[in-house]
Amino acid sequence: MKQEIKDFDDKKIKDINLDKSIFGLESKDEIIYRMIRYQLAKKRSGNHKTKTISEISGSTRKPFKQKGTGNARQGSRRSPQMRGGSVIFGPLVRSHSHKLPKKIRVLALKMILSIKFKKGKLKIFNDFKISKPKTSILINKLSNLKINSALFVDGNEMEKNFMFAVKNVPEIDLLPLAGINVYDIIKRDYLILSENALKGLEDRFKKWLLFQMKKLLKFWDLPLFQRKQHLFLNLIIMYLKYPLNQTNRKLSKQLKNFLKWKLNL
């Protein structure tokens, strides 16, 4: 998987080989959809609110007597059926965020990087240096490159001149490596990485793989009985969470066999 590294004047500097485990995955719409939904849900402020009956200001006495008026009986002017009254089951201030496993978040980022590479929308520059922090200079360079919509991702220390110049350009975004995410990548046409950002991405995914390997090694270092006990507990949790799932009907057989083995000890 070869990719050219160019400078801002679109001159080729060298070729590099990209990691297939990051830029060569097959995409699944479901994974990317789940990641975008997770990001947008977390982004919501959740400050919607309606007043309950205890929060409405007003008298607590009955509006009129119980009998003799011909009207339906009423107990309070703050009731939901009265004008200016409370709202039943209205929205409350809450967080809309939900959990998403880290494995899926990592996989979604790899998949969107793979999509950009396959479509030819991934570019790698050696750096984002420009002579002055002026928008006009940047617009000229982008027009020469024929880029109208792009996300630039630099290392954790961003180029200052470029950072100031990019602020006034529509549909051009700049993020540090720590802020790279699926939603911002998919929102723009091109993804442009600096050489530092590319190295940082590869290091990040290597650390993640090492972390997963350490977890596996810790598990296999346990005695056989503890390993079986650990698997047994996970099976029970899965079965309790999703009792009607087809996969867990198969797991129930495994549970029965495991219980038989445990009783024989």
Summary of the structure (lengths in Angstrom):
residues: 265
radius of gyration: 29.0
end to end distance: 53.7
largest distance: 93.7
contacts: 675
relative contact order: 0.11
helix: 49%
strand: 11%
